[in-house]
Amino acid sequence: MMRPLQSFPSALWFLFFIATAVCCQTTSYAQIKFSTICPEKTIGENDYLQIEFRVENASNVENISPPSFSHFDVVGGPNQQSGMSSINGKIDQYISVSFYLKPRTTGNFTIASARARIHGKDYFTNPLTIKVTNASNPAASGTGGNNSLSPFSGFGLNLPTEPTIHQYDDYILKKGENVNEKVHKNLFVRLDLNKTNCFVGEPIVASYKLYTRLRSESMVTEAPSFNGFSVSDLDVNSNAVQTEKFNGREYNVYTLRKVQLYPLQPGTITLDPVVTDNDITFLRSEYAGNQKGDMFFDMLQDFANSNSPDNAVIKQHVTLKSKATMVTVYPLPDSVKPVDFKGAVGNFTISSSLDRKSITTDDMGNLRINITGEGNIQLVNALKIEWPANIEGYDTKVSDDVDKFSVPMKGNKTFIYPFTVSSPGTYTIPEVSFSYFDPVEKSYKTLHTQPVEINVKKGKGYTEGTYVKNAKEKDRGQETAF
């Protein structure tokens, strides 16, 4: 069983970010920035706080250590994200870790600095003060009590608005009938997994669902954390209803959250439950029994619209909790692991090309390596290039086009390797290897690009560096003449 987030040792955080830092290759021309992003600084006691620790423009993020969240409970996270943007040719990239927090009480609380180890140097965010009040903050909680910042966006459910024919008996509470038994038979939450065992880096789809045959107002009060996984939310509408059979009975089913989880380490990991608070309303059998014909249907419509008289209904509050579920994560085999294997799991292809096959010694060339496929493609790192003599390589740039809503993720990742050549001639850039683990065939595979050839002619000597040097020498000569 995974331990609570606050008790994780720093070494485990280090391993987590070694696995995720491969997403953040950038150009060295941008300034490194480490910051805390928190949309709301004042929230209500029953609201949720979203906080994100983001590193921008860094090519080697060794680890990010979040602070201790005293006075808050972690209800979601850590959720890792990475991305990039290009504005006027300038490429900015980031990697971040976000959490959803629920305050334990009211007051003014300070969230301490987070620490990031970048290029062998420690960076720190500024401390953040959060004010927790008795009143709900509309900007933090959204409309209708739905917390738009919560990992369960729109999780306040009012269901169902109209009963279907087979549900009439479920809405009516007869004399002598046990209320608790009737609730638990007709309303529950459960975790649905597409599988309970996988390899490190192989995704599992987890769906938290609410099953109901009753009219209720339901609210998620405790969201699961996914320690030990890289998390990607799948697109669902929590207010959309589907009909599903369970144990031979039909239910209205609402998906509270659906994610694909990429395990970062082997072992037996417990997926936390989801907890919901539910207010259920039953119609008394005595009231229902006095209605006939069209009046009966009018009564049901009134009930669905909460227009029934107070003496006709019975209200019941119940807290529901899904079962914690164990997932077995198998380690990748060590005995036959290729030397160049860096954690890619899935099914991929690789290709290479040059922007130009002929340049001069004044120019900068670009070698492109494109990796396409499905799997944990976001964690694929830049590959090692064995540059021939007289060729100097520079910081790698990366772009990706990944469909995060497919399972597993699919798309492509392109690495651009700028380089210069100091002497004219014909050069061969050797093949580049890339190894990954195929979880279907349970074996490693190694791919190779084709060697590429480039023809280099002698330039005029005005590379950027040479031009600057010559300009400085010219200025000094003019100063001497004066």
C-alpha positions as CSV (number, residue, x, y, z in Angstrom):
1,M,0.0,0.0,0.0
2,M,1.3,3.4,-0.9
3,R,1.9,5.8,2.0
4,P,0.2,9.2,2.2
5,L,1.7,11.9,0.1
6,Q,3.0,14.0,3.1
7,S,5.1,11.0,4.3
8,F,6.8,10.2,1.1
9,P,10.6,10.2,1.5
10,S,12.5,12.7,-0.6
11,A,14.3,9.9,-2.4
12,L,11.0,8.7,-3.8
13,W,10.2,12.2,-5.1
14,F,13.6,12.1,-6.8
15,L,12.8,8.9,-8.6
16,F,9.4,10.3,-9.7
17,F,10.9,13.3,-11.3
18,I,13.8,11.5,-12.9
19,A,11.0,9.6,-14.8
20,T,9.1,12.8,-15.7
21,A,11.8,15.3,-16.3
22,V,12.4,13.8,-19.7
23,C,9.5,15.9,-21.0
24,C,11.2,19.2,-20.6
25,Q,13.9,19.6,-23.2
26,T,14.3,23.3,-24.1
27,T,16.5,25.7,-25.8
28,S,19.2,27.4,-23.6
29,Y,18.3,30.9,-24.7
30,A,15.3,31.2,-22.4
31,Q,15.6,32.1,-18.7
32,I,14.7,29.4,-16.2
33,K,11.7,30.2,-14.1
34,F,10.3,28.2,-11.1
35,S,7.0,29.5,-9.7
36,T,3.8,28.7,-7.8
37,I,0.5,29.1,-9.7
38,C,-2.6,29.4,-7.5
39,P,-5.7,31.0,-9.1
40,E,-7.5,31.8,-5.7
41,K,-5.8,33.1,-2.6
42,T,-9.1,33.3,-0.6
43,I,-11.4,30.2,-0.4
44,G,-14.2,28.9,1.7
45,E,-13.8,26.1,4.2
46,N,-15.7,23.8,1.9
47,D,-13.9,24.9,-1.2
48,Y,-10.9,23.3,-3.0
49,L,-7.6,24.9,-3.6
50,Q,-5.7,24.2,-6.8
51,I,-2.0,24.8,-6.6
52,E,0.7,24.2,-9.2
53,F,4.5,24.2,-9.1
54,R,5.9,25.0,-12.5
55,V,9.4,24.9,-14.0
56,E,9.8,26.8,-17.3
57,N,12.7,26.7,-19.8
58,A,14.8,24.0,-18.2
59,S,16.4,21.1,-20.0
60,N,17.4,19.0,-16.9
61,V,14.9,19.0,-14.0
62,E,16.3,16.5,-11.5
63,N,13.4,16.7,-9.0
64,I,10.7,19.0,-7.6
65,S,10.0,18.7,-3.9
66,P,6.6,20.2,-2.9
67,P,6.2,21.7,0.6
68,S,4.3,20.2,3.5
69,F,0.6,21.1,3.1
70,S,-0.1,21.8,6.8
71,H,-3.7,22.6,7.5
72,F,-4.8,21.1,4.2
73,D,-5.7,17.6,3.0
74,V,-4.5,16.5,-0.4
75,V,-7.5,15.3,-2.3
76,G,-5.9,15.1,-5.8
77,G,-2.4,14.8,-7.1
78,P,0.4,14.9,-7.7
79,N,-0.7,15.4,-11.3
80,Q,2.3,15.9,-13.7
81,Q,2.0,18.0,-16.8
82,S,4.3,19.2,-19.5
83,G,3.9,21.4,-22.6
84,M,5.3,24.0,-24.9
85,S,4.4,27.2,-26.7
86,S,6.0,29.1,-29.6
87,I,5.5,32.9,-29.9
88,N,7.4,34.7,-32.7
89,G,9.7,31.8,-33.0
90,K,10.6,31.7,-29.3
91,I,10.0,28.3,-27.8
92,D,8.9,28.1,-24.1
93,Q,8.5,24.8,-22.4
94,Y,7.4,23.8,-18.9
95,I,7.0,20.8,-16.6
96,S,4.7,21.1,-13.6
97,V,3.1,19.2,-10.7
98,S,-0.3,20.2,-9.4
99,F,-2.4,19.3,-6.3
100,Y,-6.0,19.8,-5.1
101,L,-6.2,20.7,-1.5
102,K,-9.1,20.9,1.0
103,P,-8.7,23.1,4.1
104,R,-9.1,21.5,7.5
105,T,-10.3,24.7,9.2
106,T,-10.6,28.4,8.7
107,G,-7.7,30.9,9.2
108,N,-4.7,32.4,7.4
109,F,-2.2,29.7,6.4
110,T,1.2,29.9,4.7
111,I,2.2,27.3,2.1
112,A,6.0,27.1,2.3
113,S,8.4,27.3,-0.6
114,A,8.7,24.4,-3.1
115,R,12.2,23.3,-4.1
116,A,13.4,22.3,-7.6
117,R,16.8,20.8,-8.5
118,I,17.6,22.1,-12.0
119,H,21.0,21.8,-13.7
120,G,22.5,20.9,-10.4
121,K,21.3,24.0,-8.7
122,D,18.4,24.5,-6.2
123,Y,15.6,26.9,-7.1
124,F,12.8,27.9,-4.7
125,T,9.3,29.4,-5.1
126,N,8.0,32.2,-2.9
127,P,5.8,31.2,0.1
128,L,2.1,31.7,-0.4
129,T,-0.5,32.9,2.1
130,I,-4.0,31.4,1.7
131,K,-7.1,32.8,3.6
132,V,-9.8,30.3,4.4
133,T,-13.1,31.8,5.5
134,N,-16.5,30.5,6.6
135,A,-18.2,31.6,3.4
136,S,-17.7,29.9,0.0
137,N,-15.8,31.8,-2.6
138,P,-17.9,31.9,-5.8
139,A,-14.7,32.1,-7.9
140,A,-13.3,29.0,-6.2
141,S,-16.5,27.0,-5.9
142,G,-18.2,27.7,-9.2
143,T,-22.0,28.0,-9.6
144,G,-24.4,25.8,-7.8
145,G,-21.8,24.6,-5.3
146,N,-19.8,22.8,-8.0
147,N,-16.1,23.3,-7.5
148,S,-14.7,24.1,-11.0
149,L,-11.2,23.8,-9.7
150,S,-11.7,20.4,-8.2
151,P,-10.4,17.3,-10.0
152,F,-14.1,16.3,-10.1
153,S,-15.2,19.3,-12.2
154,G,-18.9,19.7,-11.9
155,F,-19.2,17.0,-9.3
156,G,-22.3,18.3,-7.7
157,L,-25.0,16.0,-9.0
158,N,-28.8,16.3,-8.8
159,L,-30.0,13.0,-10.0
160,P,-32.1,11.9,-11.6
161,T,-34.5,14.7,-12.7
162,E,-37.2,12.3,-13.8
163,P,-37.8,8.7,-12.8
164,T,-38.2,6.0,-15.4
165,I,-41.0,3.4,-15.2
166,H,-38.9,0.6,-13.6
167,Q,-37.8,3.0,-10.8
168,Y,-41.2,3.9,-9.4
169,D,-40.9,1.3,-6.5
170,D,-37.4,2.5,-5.6
171,Y,-38.7,6.1,-5.0
172,I,-41.5,4.9,-2.7
173,L,-40.7,4.0,0.9
174,K,-43.3,1.4,2.2
175,K,-44.3,0.9,5.8
176,G,-41.8,-1.2,7.7
177,E,-39.2,-0.9,4.9
178,N,-35.6,-0.3,6.1
179,V,-34.4,3.0,4.8
180,N,-30.6,2.2,5.0
181,E,-31.1,-1.1,3.2
182,K,-33.1,0.5,0.5
183,V,-30.4,3.2,0.0
184,H,-27.5,0.8,-0.2
185,K,-29.3,-1.4,-2.6
186,N,-30.1,1.4,-5.0
187,L,-27.2,3.9,-4.6
188,F,-23.5,3.2,-4.5
189,V,-20.1,4.3,-5.9
190,R,-17.5,1.9,-7.3
191,L,-14.1,2.0,-9.1
192,D,-14.1,0.3,-12.5
193,L,-10.6,-0.7,-13.8
194,N,-9.8,-2.0,-17.3
195,K,-7.1,-4.2,-15.6
196,T,-5.6,-4.7,-12.3
197,N,-2.0,-5.7,-13.3
198,C,0.4,-4.1,-15.7
199,F,4.1,-3.3,-16.3
200,V,5.8,-0.1,-15.3
201,G,4.9,2.5,-17.9
202,E,1.8,0.6,-19.1
203,P,-1.4,2.6,-18.6
204,I,-4.4,1.5,-16.6
205,V,-7.8,3.2,-17.0
206,A,-9.6,4.0,-13.8
207,S,-13.3,5.1,-13.8
208,Y,-15.0,6.3,-10.6
209,K,-18.8,5.9,-11.1
210,L,-21.9,6.6,-9.1
211,Y,-24.8,4.0,-9.6
212,T,-28.3,5.1,-8.7
213,R,-32.0,4.2,-9.0
214,L,-32.9,7.1,-6.6
215,R,-33.4,10.8,-6.6
216,S,-30.5,12.3,-4.7
217,E,-28.2,15.3,-4.4
218,S,-24.7,13.9,-4.4
219,M,-21.4,15.6,-3.8
220,V,-17.8,14.2,-3.9
221,T,-16.2,15.1,-0.6
222,E,-12.9,13.1,-0.9
223,A,-11.1,12.6,-4.2
224,P,-8.6,9.8,-4.7
225,S,-4.9,10.6,-4.9
226,F,-2.8,8.7,-7.4
227,N,0.6,8.5,-5.7
228,G,3.0,6.4,-7.8
229,F,1.4,7.2,-11.1
230,S,1.7,9.8,-13.9
231,V,-1.9,10.9,-14.3
232,S,-3.8,12.0,-17.4
233,D,-7.5,12.9,-17.2
234,L,-9.8,11.5,-19.8
235,D,-12.6,13.7,-21.2
236,V,-15.9,12.9,-19.4
237,N,-19.1,14.8,-18.6
238,S,-19.9,14.1,-15.0
239,N,-23.5,15.2,-15.5
240,A,-24.1,12.9,-18.4
241,V,-26.0,9.7,-17.5
242,Q,-25.7,6.2,-19.0
243,T,-27.7,3.1,-18.2
244,E,-25.7,0.1,-17.0
245,K,-26.6,-3.3,-15.6
246,F,-25.0,-4.4,-12.4
247,N,-25.8,-7.6,-10.7
248,G,-28.8,-8.0,-12.9
249,R,-30.3,-4.6,-12.2
250,E,-30.3,-1.5,-14.3
251,Y,-28.9,1.8,-12.9
252,N,-28.4,5.3,-14.0
253,V,-24.6,5.7,-14.0
254,Y,-22.6,8.9,-13.7
255,T,-18.8,8.9,-14.2
256,L,-17.3,11.1,-11.5
257,R,-13.7,10.9,-12.9
258,K,-11.9,8.9,-15.5
259,V,-8.1,8.8,-15.8
260,Q,-5.4,6.8,-17.4
261,L,-2.6,6.1,-15.0
262,Y,1.0,5.3,-16.0
263,P,2.8,3.6,-13.0
264,L,6.2,4.9,-12.3
265,Q,7.5,2.1,-10.1
266,P,6.8,-1.6,-9.5
267,G,4.9,-3.0,-6.6
268,T,1.4,-3.4,-5.2
269,I,-0.3,0.0,-5.2
270,T,-3.6,0.8,-3.6
271,L,-6.0,3.1,-5.5
272,D,-7.7,5.3,-3.0
273,P,-11.5,5.3,-2.8
274,V,-13.8,8.2,-3.7
275,V,-16.2,9.4,-1.0
276,T,-19.6,11.1,-1.7
277,D,-22.2,12.7,0.5
278,N,-25.7,12.1,-0.6
279,D,-29.1,13.5,0.3
280,I,-31.8,11.1,-0.8
281,T,-35.6,11.9,-0.9
282,F,-38.2,9.1,-0.7
283,L,-41.9,9.4,-1.3
284,R,-44.1,7.9,1.5
285,S,-46.2,5.0,0.3
286,E,-49.3,6.5,2.1
287,Y,-49.1,9.6,-0.1
288,A,-48.4,7.6,-3.3
289,G,-51.3,5.3,-2.5
290,N,-53.9,8.1,-2.6
291,Q,-53.0,9.1,-6.1
292,K,-54.5,7.4,-9.2
293,G,-54.4,7.6,-12.9
294,D,-53.1,11.0,-14.2
295,M,-52.8,12.2,-10.6
296,F,-50.2,9.5,-10.0
297,F,-48.0,10.7,-12.9
298,D,-48.5,14.3,-11.8
299,M,-47.4,13.3,-8.3
300,L,-44.2,11.7,-9.8
301,Q,-43.6,14.9,-11.8
302,D,-44.0,17.0,-8.6
303,F,-41.6,14.6,-6.8
304,A,-39.0,14.9,-9.6
305,N,-39.3,18.7,-9.4
306,S,-39.1,18.7,-5.6
307,N,-42.7,20.1,-5.3
308,S,-44.1,17.4,-3.1
309,P,-45.5,18.5,0.3
310,D,-43.3,18.0,3.3
311,N,-45.5,15.3,4.8
312,A,-45.2,13.2,1.7
313,V,-41.4,12.8,1.7
314,I,-38.7,11.2,3.9
315,K,-35.1,12.6,3.6
316,Q,-32.1,10.5,4.3
317,H,-28.4,11.5,4.3
318,V,-25.7,8.9,3.6
319,T,-22.0,8.9,3.0
320,L,-20.8,6.4,0.4
321,K,-17.3,5.2,-0.2
322,S,-16.0,3.0,-3.1
323,K,-13.7,0.1,-2.2
324,A,-10.0,0.6,-2.3
325,T,-8.5,-1.4,-5.1
326,M,-5.1,-3.0,-5.4
327,V,-3.1,-2.8,-8.6
328,T,-0.1,-5.0,-9.2
329,V,2.7,-3.3,-11.2
330,Y,5.4,-5.6,-12.6
331,P,9.0,-4.4,-13.0
332,L,10.5,-4.4,-16.5
333,P,12.9,-7.3,-16.9
334,D,16.5,-6.3,-16.1
335,S,18.5,-9.2,-17.5
336,V,17.9,-8.3,-21.2
337,K,17.4,-4.5,-20.9
338,P,19.2,-2.7,-23.7
339,V,21.9,-0.2,-22.7
340,D,20.1,2.7,-24.3
341,F,16.7,2.0,-22.8
342,K,15.4,5.0,-20.9
343,G,11.8,4.0,-19.9
344,A,9.7,4.1,-23.1
345,V,6.9,1.6,-22.9
346,G,4.5,1.0,-25.8
347,N,4.9,0.6,-29.6
348,F,6.9,3.1,-31.6
349,T,8.7,3.9,-34.9
350,I,11.6,6.2,-35.5
351,S,12.9,8.3,-38.4
352,S,15.6,10.9,-39.0
353,S,16.2,13.7,-41.5
354,L,18.2,16.9,-42.1
355,D,16.6,20.2,-42.8
356,R,19.3,20.8,-45.4
357,K,21.7,18.3,-46.9
358,S,24.2,21.0,-47.9
359,I,25.4,23.9,-45.7
360,T,28.5,26.0,-45.3
361,T,30.7,26.4,-42.3
362,D,28.8,29.7,-41.6
363,D,25.4,27.9,-41.3
364,M,23.7,26.0,-38.5
365,G,22.2,22.7,-39.5
366,N,19.3,20.8,-37.9
367,L,19.0,17.1,-37.4
368,R,15.4,15.9,-36.8
369,I,14.6,12.7,-34.9
370,N,10.9,11.8,-35.0
371,I,9.4,9.2,-32.7
372,T,5.8,8.1,-33.4
373,G,3.6,5.6,-31.7
374,E,1.5,4.9,-28.7
375,G,2.4,4.5,-25.0
376,N,4.1,6.7,-22.5
377,I,5.3,8.9,-25.3
378,Q,5.4,12.0,-23.1
379,L,8.2,10.5,-21.1
380,V,10.4,9.8,-24.1
381,N,13.6,11.7,-23.8
382,A,16.0,13.1,-26.3
383,L,18.4,10.5,-27.7
384,K,22.1,10.5,-27.7
385,I,23.9,11.6,-30.9
386,E,27.4,10.6,-31.7
387,W,28.6,13.6,-33.6
388,P,31.6,13.1,-36.0
389,A,34.7,15.2,-35.6
390,N,34.4,18.9,-36.5
391,I,30.7,18.9,-35.8
392,E,29.5,20.5,-32.6
393,G,25.9,19.9,-31.3
394,Y,23.8,22.3,-29.3
395,D,20.9,22.1,-26.9
396,T,18.0,20.0,-28.2
397,K,14.6,21.5,-29.0
398,V,11.5,19.4,-28.7
399,S,7.9,19.6,-30.0
400,D,5.1,17.1,-29.6
401,D,1.6,16.3,-31.0
402,V,0.0,13.9,-28.6
403,D,-3.6,12.8,-28.2
404,K,-3.9,12.6,-24.4
405,F,-7.5,11.3,-24.6
406,S,-6.6,8.1,-26.4
407,V,-5.6,5.0,-24.4
408,P,-2.7,4.6,-24.5
409,M,-1.6,8.1,-25.6
410,K,-0.7,8.2,-29.2
411,G,1.1,10.8,-31.4
412,N,4.6,11.9,-32.2
413,K,7.5,13.7,-30.6
414,T,10.1,15.5,-32.6
415,F,13.6,16.3,-31.4
416,I,15.6,19.0,-33.2
417,Y,19.4,18.9,-32.8
418,P,21.1,22.1,-34.0
419,F,24.7,21.8,-35.0
420,T,27.6,23.6,-36.7
421,V,30.5,22.3,-38.8
422,S,34.0,23.9,-38.5
423,S,35.6,22.4,-41.6
424,P,34.3,21.8,-45.2
425,G,33.8,18.2,-46.4
426,T,31.3,15.4,-46.6
427,Y,30.2,14.1,-43.2
428,T,28.1,11.1,-42.2
429,I,26.0,11.4,-39.0
430,P,25.7,7.8,-37.8
431,E,22.5,5.9,-37.0
432,V,20.7,6.7,-33.8
433,S,19.2,3.9,-31.7
434,F,16.0,3.9,-29.6
435,S,14.9,1.1,-27.4
436,Y,11.4,0.5,-25.8
437,F,9.5,-2.2,-24.0
438,D,6.5,-3.7,-25.8
439,P,4.0,-4.7,-23.0
440,V,2.0,-6.8,-25.5
441,E,4.9,-9.0,-26.5
442,K,6.6,-8.6,-23.1
443,S,9.9,-7.9,-24.8
444,Y,12.4,-5.1,-25.6
445,K,12.8,-3.7,-29.1
446,T,15.5,-1.6,-30.5
447,L,15.0,0.7,-33.5
448,H,17.7,2.4,-35.6
449,T,17.6,5.4,-37.9
450,Q,19.4,5.5,-41.2
451,P,22.8,7.3,-41.3
452,V,22.4,10.7,-42.9
453,E,25.0,12.5,-45.0
454,I,25.7,16.2,-45.2
455,N,27.9,18.2,-47.6
456,V,29.7,21.2,-46.0
457,K,31.3,24.0,-48.1
458,K,33.6,26.6,-46.8
459,G,31.8,29.8,-45.8
460,K,32.9,33.4,-45.8
461,G,33.9,33.2,-42.1
462,Y,31.0,35.3,-40.8
463,T,29.4,32.9,-38.4
464,E,27.6,34.7,-35.6
465,G,30.5,34.2,-33.2
466,T,33.1,35.3,-35.7
467,Y,31.1,38.3,-36.7
468,V,30.9,39.5,-33.2
469,K,34.6,38.9,-32.6
470,N,35.6,40.8,-35.7
471,A,33.2,43.7,-34.8
472,K,34.8,44.1,-31.4
473,E,38.3,44.1,-32.9
474,K,37.3,46.7,-35.4
475,D,35.9,48.9,-32.5
476,R,39.1,48.6,-30.6
477,G,41.1,49.6,-33.6
478,Q,39.0,52.8,-34.0
479,E,39.4,53.6,-30.3
480,T,43.2,53.3,-30.7
481,A,43.2,55.6,-33.7
482,F,41.6,58.4,-31.6
